[in-house]
Amino acid sequence: MNFQQLRIIRETVRQNFNLTEASAALYTSQSGVSKHIKDLEDELGVQLFIRKGKRLLGLTEPGQALLGIVERMLVDADNIKRLADDFNKVDEGTLTIATTHTQARYVLPPIVNLFKKEFPKVHLILQQASPVEITEMLLQGEADIGIATESLTTEDNLASVPFYNWQHCIITPQQHALAQKETIELADLAHYPLITYHGGFTGRSKIDKAFEEAHIDVDIVMSALDADVIKTYVELGMGVGIVNNVAYDAERDYRLKQIQTDIFGVNTTWLAVRKGHLLRGYGYEFISLCSPETDIKALKRVAYPEE
């Protein structure tokens, strides 16, 4: 048994049992992948995959049991390398942050700026994705830190800490009728077409819940993944926008009026890491820059109890 065989097992499952895709992802030949699988099955004395001819259809019961062990072994192997790197190159490496457009565009720039000044040799990668995709990237080891409002606190294999609290706000063209009101009620919005976030993004569930509980039918004419798109169509007069309040910049968005409101409640954006994934020292420093009140030692104990 060797690590290449274990990587092949994991990648074959990730690629939905397509050996061509698995071999491409691992930069090896399909015949080599097939041979490694067969050699491992012969060594263990059990069949790991359900087959139909030469095609793989899924995992057998022993294969399913093995997959969990394989995942843990590969994570621990990566942790060993990270541990060595932490002692040998404390200020060099790569840090991958998976986050939504709103966080990358409006919240993280000053934090990234501070981080890069402190760790200029660290290559920082910002991967923009949906909350569900961010969770999956963390679980698959494709990201070191995830930042989102949804999904991160519902997965048992992630350790999450609060980043910041925020509320939605209303945005309209400067001359819009609502722009003249000092306070906005849910009923006021029922008279206008609305533009807001797509389901599963940036607290959309709070918006839907507020209208449902008030028994108010509203016309959401457009939904988008990020605030910049929403603001663009609000400027065109297509509707009233509902966005994260951090996404409004008075200087850049001078054509729009921001109306603060608490009618949709308070949202929390979270930082998360995968349990069992040993984060490099500068990764914890990034979390500290985001959330200075976070107890990093406590986070380490939850995320990596063996440490």
C-alpha positions in Angstrom: 0.0 0.0 0.0 1.3 3.5 -0.9 0.1 7.1 -0.9 -0.4 7.1 -4.6 -2.9 4.3 -4.4 -4.7 6.2 -1.6 -4.8 9.4 -3.7 -6.2 7.4 -6.6 -9.0 6.0 -4.5 -9.9 9.4 -3.3 -9.7 11.1 -6.7 -11.7 8.3 -8.4 -14.6 9.0 -6.0 -14.2 12.7 -6.5 -14.5 12.3 -10.2 -17.7 10.2 -9.9 -15.8 7.0 -10.7 -14.6 8.3 -14.1 -11.1 6.8 -14.5 -10.3 9.2 -17.4 -11.1 12.2 -15.3 -9.3 10.8 -12.3 -6.1 10.0 -14.3 -6.2 13.5 -15.8 -6.5 15.1 -12.3 -3.6 13.1 -11.0 -1.5 13.6 -14.2 -1.1 9.9 -14.8 -2.4 7.4 -17.3 -5.7 5.6 -17.1 -4.1 2.3 -17.3 -1.8 3.2 -14.3 -4.9 4.2 -12.3 -6.6 0.9 -13.0 -3.5 -1.0 -12.1 -3.0 0.8 -8.8 -6.7 0.1 -7.9 -6.3 -3.6 -8.8 -3.0 -3.9 -6.9 -4.6 -2.4 -3.8 -7.6 -4.7 -4.0 -5.3 -7.7 -4.4 -3.2 -6.7 -1.4 -6.2 -6.1 0.8 -8.1 -9.1 -0.5 -11.4 -7.2 -1.0 -13.1 -5.6 -3.9 -13.3 -1.8 -3.3 -15.4 -0.8 -6.4 -18.7 -2.0 -7.9 -18.0 -2.8 -11.6 -19.9 -3.3 -14.8 -17.3 -4.5 -17.3 -14.4 -2.1 -17.2 -16.6 0.7 -15.8 -16.7 1.6 -12.1 -20.2 2.3 -10.8 -19.6 3.0 -7.1 -18.0 1.8 -3.9 -18.6 -1.6 -2.3 -19.2 -1.7 1.5 -15.5 -2.3 2.2 -14.7 0.5 -0.2 -17.0 2.9 1.6 -15.3 2.0 4.9 -11.9 2.5 3.4 -12.6 5.9 1.9 -13.0 7.5 5.3 -9.7 6.1 6.4 -8.0 7.2 3.2 -9.3 10.8 3.6 -7.9 10.9 7.2 -4.5 9.4 6.2 -4.0 11.9 3.3 -5.0 14.8 5.5 -2.6 13.7 8.2 0.2 13.2 5.6 -0.4 16.8 4.4 -0.4 18.0 8.0 3.1 16.4 8.5 4.4 18.5 5.6 2.7 21.6 6.9 4.2 21.0 10.4 7.7 20.8 8.9 7.0 23.9 6.7 5.9 25.8 9.8 9.3 25.2 11.4 11.4 25.6 8.2 9.6 28.4 6.4 7.4 30.3 8.9 6.6 33.2 6.5 6.5 31.5 3.1 3.9 29.3 1.4 0.3 29.5 0.0 -2.9 30.4 1.8 -6.2 29.8 0.0 -9.3 31.7 1.2 -12.7 30.6 -0.2 -15.3 33.3 0.1 -18.2 35.0 -1.5 -18.0 38.1 -3.8 -19.3 40.4 -1.1 -16.6 39.4 1.4 -13.8 39.5 -1.2 -14.9 42.8 -2.7 -16.1 44.8 0.4 -14.8 43.3 3.6 -11.4 41.6 3.0 -9.4 44.3 1.1 -8.0 46.1 4.3 -7.4 42.8 6.0 -5.6 41.4 2.9 -3.5 44.6 2.7 -2.4 44.2 6.4 -1.7 40.5 5.9 0.4 41.0 2.8 2.5 43.6 4.6 3.2 41.2 7.4 3.7 38.1 5.2 4.9 39.4 1.8 6.2 36.0 0.8 2.9 34.2 1.3 1.0 33.6 -1.9 -2.6 34.5 -1.1 -5.4 33.0 -3.3 -8.9 34.3 -3.1 -11.4 31.8 -4.5 -14.9 33.3 -5.0 -17.7 30.7 -4.7 -21.2 30.1 -3.3 -21.5 29.2 0.4 -22.2 25.5 -0.5 -19.2 25.4 -2.8 -17.0 27.0 -0.1 -18.0 24.3 2.4 -17.2 21.6 -0.2 -13.8 23.2 -0.9 -12.9 23.2 2.8 -14.0 19.5 3.2 -12.0 18.5 0.0 -8.9 20.3 1.2 -9.0 22.8 -1.7 -9.2 25.8 0.7 -7.6 26.6 4.0 -10.1 29.1 5.3 -13.7 29.6 4.3 -15.7 32.8 4.8 -19.5 33.0 4.3 -22.8 33.8 6.0 -24.5 30.5 5.1 -23.6 26.8 5.3 -20.3 26.9 7.4 -22.0 26.3 10.7 -24.1 23.3 9.7 -21.2 20.9 8.8 -19.9 18.8 11.6 -16.4 18.5 10.0 -15.8 22.3 10.1 -14.8 24.4 13.0 -16.4 27.9 12.8 -16.0 31.2 14.6 -18.0 34.4 14.0 -16.3 37.1 11.8 -18.8 40.0 12.0 -22.5 40.8 12.3 -24.3 42.8 9.6 -27.8 43.8 8.4 -29.3 44.3 5.0 -30.0 47.8 3.7 -32.3 49.2 1.0 -30.8 50.9 -2.0 -32.7 53.1 -4.5 -32.0 55.7 -7.2 -31.5 59.1 -5.5 -34.9 60.5 -6.7 -36.9 57.4 -5.8 -40.0 57.8 -3.6 -38.6 55.6 -0.9 -35.4 57.7 -0.7 -37.5 60.4 0.9 -38.7 58.2 3.8 -36.8 58.2 7.1 -37.9 54.7 7.9 -38.8 51.7 5.8 -41.4 49.1 6.7 -41.9 45.7 5.0 -45.2 46.9 3.6 -43.5 49.8 1.9 -41.4 47.4 -0.2 -44.5 45.5 -1.4 -45.3 48.4 -3.8 -42.1 48.0 -5.8 -40.3 45.4 -7.8 -37.3 44.1 -5.8 -33.8 43.1 -6.7 -31.7 41.1 -4.2 -29.5 38.1 -3.7 -30.0 34.6 -5.2 -31.2 31.9 -2.8 -28.5 30.7 -0.5 -26.4 33.9 -0.7 -25.8 36.7 1.7 -28.8 36.2 4.0 -31.4 35.8 1.4 -33.2 33.3 3.7 -33.7 36.1 6.2 -35.3 38.3 3.6 -37.7 35.6 2.5 -38.6 34.7 6.1 -39.4 38.4 7.0 -41.9 38.7 4.2 -43.4 35.3 4.8 -43.9 35.9 8.5 -45.5 39.3 7.7 -47.8 37.6 5.1 -46.6 40.0 2.4 -46.3 39.0 -1.2 -43.5 40.8 -3.0 -42.3 40.9 -6.6 -38.6 39.9 -6.7 -38.0 40.6 -10.4 -34.3 39.7 -10.3 -31.8 37.9 -8.1 -28.1 38.0 -8.4 -25.0 36.5 -6.8 -23.3 39.7 -5.8 -24.2 43.3 -4.8 -22.4 45.0 -7.7 -24.8 43.4 -10.2 -27.8 44.3 -7.9 -26.7 47.9 -7.8 -26.2 48.1 -11.5 -29.8 47.2 -12.2 -31.1 49.4 -9.4 -29.3 52.3 -11.1 -31.2 51.4 -14.3 -34.5 51.8 -12.4 -35.5 48.2 -12.7 -36.3 47.8 -9.0 -35.5 48.5 -5.3 -32.4 46.7 -4.1 -31.8 44.8 -0.9 -28.1 44.2 -0.2 -25.6 43.7 2.6 -25.0 47.1 4.2 -21.2 46.9 3.8 -21.7 46.7 0.0 -22.7 50.4 -0.3 -19.9 52.9 -0.8 -21.2 56.5 -0.7 -18.4 57.8 -3.0 -18.6 55.1 -5.6 -22.4 54.6 -5.4 -23.3 58.3 -5.5 -26.2 57.6 -7.9 -27.8 55.5 -5.3 -29.4 56.2 -1.9 -28.8 53.8 1.0 -31.6 53.4 3.5 -30.5 51.6 6.7 -33.1 49.3 8.2 -33.4 46.4 10.7 -36.5 44.8 9.3 -34.6 41.8 8.1 -32.8 41.1 11.3 -29.1 40.5 12.0 -26.8 38.2 10.0 -23.5 36.7 11.0 -20.6 36.0 8.6 -18.4 33.1 9.7 -14.8 32.0 9.4 -14.3 28.2 9.1 -11.5 25.7 8.9 -11.7 21.9 8.3 -11.3 19.8 11.4 -8.1 17.8 11.2 -6.5 20.2 8.8 -3.4 21.7 10.3 -3.3 25.3 9.3 0.0 27.1 8.9 0.9 29.7 11.4 0.2 32.6 9.0 -3.3 31.1 8.4 -4.1 31.6 12.1 -2.7 35.1 11.8 -5.1 35.8 9.0 -8.0 34.7 11.2 -6.7 37.0 14.0 -6.7 39.9 11.6 -10.3 39.2 10.6 -11.5 38.5 14.1 -9.1 39.8 16.8 -11.3 38.5 19.6 -11.1 34.9 18.4 -9.3 32.6 20.8 -6.9 31.0 18.4 -5.7 28.4 20.9 -9.3 27.3 21.5 -9.9 27.2 17.7 -6.9 24.9 17.3 -8.1 22.6 20.0 -11.5 22.2 18.2 -10.1 22.0 14.7 -7.2 19.8 15.6 -7.7 18.1 19.0 -4.6 15.9 18.6 -2.4 19.0 18.6 
